[in-house]
Structures are given as structure tokens and as C-alpha cells.
Amino acid sequence: MSNLYLSIKVLHILAIISWMAGMLYLPRLFVYHAEAPRGSPQARTFVVMERRLMRAIMLPAFLATWSTGVTLAVQAGFLHAGWFHAKFALVIGLSALHGYFAKFRKDLADETNRHGSRFFRIVNEAPTVLMAAVVILVVFKPF
């Protein structure tokens, strides 16, 4: 393996860690935000925290994950592997969830949210399940 490939792989792993940290933390912020009284100083603080997390950490990490991931898949010749197709579908799912979280963030900021903290506690588990499935596919390459 070339040093360039390994360098891209390092960037990919770091981007994934950053993106997943946000994907795991943001719904937890939503739980607390949904419990805060609308318009309260606490709710306004959550609006700032959620926006900064999405824009400064999650979005750049998301873009870096995708760009380095596609590059690695092409360079390594994974595009025709069955396990890669399954992994790719899960990453698309994680990406859709990222977009879903962006909608929740906007709804909470606009005070149009219709979900309670219990809903966000349940949604908080989705990134973990998807991430675990991706890791299993990448490590074991079962098909």
C-alpha cells in the first residue's frame, strides 16, 4: 500500500470519528432541548450548541468522510464487492439520518418541534446501530 493511500485512510478514519461523535451527541442535545421551556435561556443555548456542532464539526466531517471514502473505494477496487454495496447502503442511511437531524435542529431552533424527549432518546440509538453494522462489514467483509 502506498503512503498516499494510507494517508487518505487516516483522514477517512478521523473524519468518521468526528462525524459519528456528532451523530451520537446531537440527538442527546435534542433530548435536553426538548425538555427545556420554549424561548428560555437554556433553549437558546441549545440552539447555539446544536448549530455549531452541525456546521463546524459534523458537516465538514461528513464531507471528508464521503470524499475520502469514495477515493479509498476506487483505489482499493471495492466498488464491485458485495460487502461494500451493503456498507454503502448503510452509509447512505447514516447520511439520510444526518439530514433528518438537520431538520430536527431547524425545528427546535424555530420552536416548531413536535417531538418529545422520549422520541429523541429512541432516535439517538439509530446512529449506533448503523455504525456498528458498517464496522462489522468493513472488518469481516462477509460477502
C-alpha positions in Angstrom: 0.0 0.0 0.0 1.3 3.4 -0.8 1.8 6.2 1.7 -0.9 8.2 -0.1 -3.5 5.5 0.3 -2.6 5.1 4.0 -2.7 8.9 4.5 -6.2 9.1 2.9 -7.3 6.1 5.1 -6.1 8.0 8.2 -8.1 11.1 7.1 -11.1 8.9 6.5 -10.9 7.3 9.9 -10.5 10.7 11.6 -13.4 12.1 9.6 -15.6 9.1 10.6 -14.8 9.5 14.3 -15.6 13.2 14.2 -18.9 12.7 12.2 -20.0 9.8 14.4 -19.2 11.8 17.6 -21.6 14.5 16.4 -24.2 11.9 15.2 -24.1 10.4 18.7 -24.1 13.7 20.7 -26.6 15.8 18.7 -29.7 13.7 19.5 -28.7 13.8 23.1 -28.7 17.6 22.9 -32.1 17.3 21.3 -33.3 15.3 24.3 -32.3 18.2 26.7 -33.5 20.8 24.3 -37.0 19.2 24.0 -37.2 19.3 27.8 -36.2 23.0 28.1 -39.0 25.5 28.2 -39.6 27.2 24.8 -37.8 30.5 24.5 -35.9 30.0 27.7 -32.2 31.0 28.0 -31.5 27.2 28.2 -33.3 26.5 25.0 -31.4 29.4 23.2 -28.1 27.9 24.4 -29.1 24.5 22.9 -29.9 26.3 19.6 -26.4 27.7 19.5 -24.8 24.4 20.6 -26.7 22.3 18.0 -26.0 24.8 15.2 -22.3 24.9 15.9 -22.0 21.1 16.3 -23.7 20.6 12.9 -21.9 23.3 11.0 -18.4 23.4 12.5 -17.9 19.6 13.2 -20.5 17.4 11.6 -20.8 18.9 8.1 -17.0 19.1 7.4 -16.5 15.6 8.9 -19.4 14.3 6.8 -17.9 15.8 3.6 -14.5 14.5 4.4 -15.8 11.0 5.2 -17.6 10.8 1.8 -14.7 12.3 -0.2 -12.0 10.1 1.3 -14.3 7.0 1.4 -15.1 7.2 -2.3 -11.4 7.7 -3.1 -10.4 4.7 -1.0 -13.1 2.5 -2.5 -12.0 3.4 -6.0 -8.3 3.0 -5.2 -8.7 -0.4 -3.4 -11.1 -1.8 -6.0 -14.0 -2.3 -3.6 -16.8 -1.0 -5.9 -17.8 -4.5 -7.1 -17.6 -6.2 -3.7 -20.9 -7.3 -2.1 -19.9 -6.2 1.4 -19.1 -2.8 0.0 -22.6 -2.4 -1.5 -24.1 -3.2 1.9 -21.8 -0.8 3.6 -22.5 1.9 1.0 -26.3 1.4 1.6 -25.7 1.8 5.4 -23.6 5.0 4.8 -26.4 6.4 2.7 -28.7 5.6 5.6 -26.4 7.5 8.0 -26.3 10.4 5.6 -30.1 10.5 5.4 -30.1 10.4 9.2 -27.7 13.4 9.2 -30.2 15.3 7.1 -33.1 14.2 9.3 -31.1 15.6 12.3 -30.6 18.8 10.4 -34.4 19.1 10.1 -34.9 18.4 13.8 -32.2 21.1 14.6 -34.1 23.6 12.5 -37.5 22.7 14.0 -36.1 23.1 17.5 -34.5 26.4 16.6 -37.7 27.7 15.1 -39.7 26.4 18.0 -41.8 24.2 15.7 -40.6 20.9 17.1 -43.4 18.4 17.7 -41.3 15.6 19.3 -40.7 15.0 22.9 -37.5 13.9 24.7 -38.6 10.2 24.5 -38.6 10.3 20.7 -35.1 11.8 20.7 -33.9 9.2 23.1 -35.1 6.5 20.7 -33.7 8.3 17.6 -30.3 8.5 19.5 -29.9 4.8 19.1 -30.1 4.7 15.2 -26.5 6.0 14.5 -25.1 3.5 16.9 -26.8 0.6 15.2 -25.9 1.8 11.7 -22.3 2.5 12.7 -21.9 -1.0 14.3 -23.2 -2.6 11.1 -20.7 -0.6 9.0 -17.8 -1.6 11.2 -18.8 -5.3 11.1 -19.0 -5.2 7.3 -15.6 -3.4 6.9 -13.8 -5.7 9.3 -15.2 -9.1 8.3 -16.1 -8.4 4.6 -18.6 -11.4 4.8 -19.5 -11.4 1.1 
